[in-house]
Amino acid sequence: MYVADSRGTPAPAVTPEQQAAVPGIRPGRRAALAPTVLALGTVSLITDVSSEMVTAVLPLYLVAGLGLSPLGFGLLDGIYNGISALVRLTGGHLGDRLGRHKALAGLGYGLSALCKPLLLLAHTLPAIGAVLALDRTGKGLRTAPRDALISLAAAPEDRGRAFGVHRAMDTAGALIGPILAFLILRGAADGYDAVFTVSACVAALGVLVLVLFVPGRRTEPSPGAEPVSLRAAFGLLGRRDLRRISLCALLLGLCTVSDAFVFLLLQRATGVADRWFALLPLGTAAAFFLLALPLGRLADRIGRWRVFLGGHLALLLAYGLLLAGGPGHAHVAVLPYAVLLLHGGFYAATDGVLMAAAAGAVPEEHRGGGLALVQTGQALARFAASLGFGAAWTVWGPRPALAAAAVLLAAAAAACAWLRPADSMAAETPAD
């Protein structure tokens, strides 16, 4: 871990010309990632361990432990996933307005950490709903300022790699959390309370790492720049590249089947036993972890648009395999591995790559708000897609619903190939 003064300002990115003048650094070789990126990756890893510990046991705790009805759980799940999308705009805007992205990110991480011990005290639907809403508020507040810090710390030609490293570290936490929760449930007498207690301690450690090791950076508006305001934030959509990036993220998000449905479809196609179902998300997370950095580097080299669109083509291929599969087929033994690899590759090629691309279309003084616009549009589109797919499954059945989603995704990908942003999603590599 790199130690940095939290009151300092990150060192400027090293240009190729400066590298050539420094002994020990070969010309054309990229500099090491900024300490800010590694520190934020560590914070996200620790925080995701804490969050995924709770996520792994929450459905069973609420339904089996507290006797919550499926309808009540569905309501809480909507709160859990919907609120953060709406709060992201607030976090991004306030980070830009105050010029203190670290402070907003710290507030978000702190709120989420506070919610873990509160779960020990909440035993009714309204109380649990309030705790989960506060937790998602914290996630929404921190996401855009955190990504703004990453984009500001990394050199433009290295943003794909920087976001790839961060997302890989974040996903490592998502892998560790459920495993740790499983071990605690097996070894502790009062398993749920033990999981929530350990999760709270881990979350507090994440906040401490943020405070001590992530350097603060106050962004100052450029001379003659429009003052930071909500009107100016939404006015960013007047920028051609950001408008097209946002539109592509929204269109493709509307055709993306949610993870839960993908795992249910995979179970139906392969006949995976119920006792192994909980391991399917770990397969996606493992593929995401392994591919995030290589695909981030590839995006920096060949163009972020190509990798972003390629990720959706991988998802389309996963849909095709699910439609072609079924119990009794010759390839059913390898189908889970192929689908989970493609599903994780989809996230690795799109999540951080989209933020790296959007950062190039937004000025520094509006970085948080601009990234939040893209994130919010995509999140709301995916929420709508989840509702639509659930309705289509209910009316038509799973296979026709997935076939319709695949057709729509192919059409959206073709439209986005035509709409592609001209500059900000191109590879930003130094001139020879």
Salt bridges, closest charged atoms under 4 A:
ASP5 OD1 - ARG7 NE 3.38
ASP96 OD1 - HIS101 NE2 3.51
ASP135 OD1 - LYS116 NZ 3.31
ASP135 OD2 - ARG136 NH2 2.62
ASP147 OD1 - ARG146 NH2 3.13
ASP147 OD1 - ARG167 NH1 3.14
ASP158 OD1 - ARG30 NH1 3.21
ASP158 OD2 - ARG161 NH2 3.07
GLU220 OE2 - ARG218 NE 3.33
ASP241 OD1 - ARG240 NH1 3.50
ASP259 OD1 - HIS343 NE2 3.38
ASP300 OD2 - ARG30 NH1 3.84
ASP300 OD1 - ARG304 NH2 2.77
ASP351 OD2 - ARG167 NE 3.22
GLU364 OE1 - ARG217 NH2 3.19
GLU428 OE2 - ARG159 NH1 3.97
GLU428 OE2 - ARG304 NH1 2.35
